[in-house]
Amino acid sequence: MKIEFVLNDKKQVIQVDPASRLLDILRDDFELTSVKEGCGEGECGACVVLMDDKAVNSCLIPVGNIEGRHIVTMESFRKTERYKVIEESFLEAGSVQCGFCTPGIVMSTESLLRENPKPGDNEIRDALSGNLCRCTGYNMIIKGVKLAATRGKGLW
Amino acid sequence: MVDGFRPADLQEALEFRARHPSIPIAGGTDLMVQKARGFGLKPDFNKPLLFIGHLRKLRQISVRDGNIHIGAGVLLSELIINDKISEALKMAVRQMASPPSRNLATIGGNICNASPAGDTLPYLYAVDAKLILKSVSSERIIHIGKFITDPKQNTLEHDELLTEIIIPNKIFNVSYYKKVGQRKGMSLTKASFQGLADIKNSNVLDIRIAFGSVAPIIVRSREIEASIIGKPVSEINAAVPEILKKYATLIRPIDDARSSAAYRKRVSLRLLEDFLSKLS
């Protein structure tokens, strides 16, 4: 099937089996390796990307579903001002250890702050409930998101 | 063999459905996992996929004749923020999966997947939700309890699509929902309980009780509900042990990776007890 979509602000036309997972297309065909595979069943959030500004699990998306949609991965999001605020805040709060879950968490954070620029603790916990981190114990991540929301005031 | 089809509209989808064996797919959050083959491999579907998640007609929530009509392709995340959706359903949906999955998963998918642990189901059974099933040449409206027949089994015909869910217009002034899982986020249900009641002047005008995850299909008994309806709350409060006993025979859970049958049964009856004793 021919699929037309926008990937990191660039229009793409691909010929694929529409049952292919978006995750595999991003990693293997486009070499966007910020998108990680952890569990492959929507539980861990390591594969989270943005689809039309909303966090989604790319391991659960058949590419037949991305026609006309805008997919954003860390590779392009990292060039934004908002990313810089998140990065700085995460570093300061100790939100990153091994880093494997971090791209997914950054994407979930962006999706949350777009919807709700001043999230409370519980809203942050809910927004990140689909992202597993085995290193930090989460409290430092939540602190990082809060810091980003404060520092990036006006950006979201 | 065509590997998939993206219809421009519902009519085109139904025409494809009539002509080809196919697997309708909306969000894909259940199907992509069930058919997954592992890292780097495309899931193994034995029939062409019919993509329906983008169809406008399936994405609407409207009120007609006082009833709420929810398109089968409405996302879980859209249900949570829509003001036509009752707080009771929202409460169940908010506890499903996580935001990145709720941004993909649809209510129609949760119904068609027909899992005993499907978290929209206890509510939909409790409110007597009806489903519109369409084909090119026909349309039928059936009660959700007639649609789901067994775990993972539904009565969707090969040429039909679930297009709408109808929630009857009915106000309940007591709403109680509890999902029991291993943790708060990303949890699959061990047992769930939906209680709804309409209480006026300390009389039970209506009551609905549904249990999820404790039998092959959602447990609801009109007979037991009828024995409660019309009585004063004080009488029901006093009859709680008797009511629990009646439900105990209907709750037939299994042992599996998520929980034990004994725990499921016990916690389900405790939730029922809590709901009934809170009526006032």
Interface residues (C-beta under 8 A of the other chain):
Chain A: M1 D17 P18 A19 S20 R21 D24 R27 D28 E37 G40 E41 G42 E43 G45 V48 M51 K54 A55 V56 N57 C59 L60 I61 P62 G64 N65 E67 G68 S108 S111 L112 R125 D126 A127 S129 G130 N131
Chain B: D3 G4 R6 I25 G27 G28 T29 M32 V33 K35 A36 G38 F39 G40 L41 K42 P43 F45 L49 F51 G53 H54 S77 R94 A97 S98 P99 P100 S101 N103 L104 K184 G185 M186
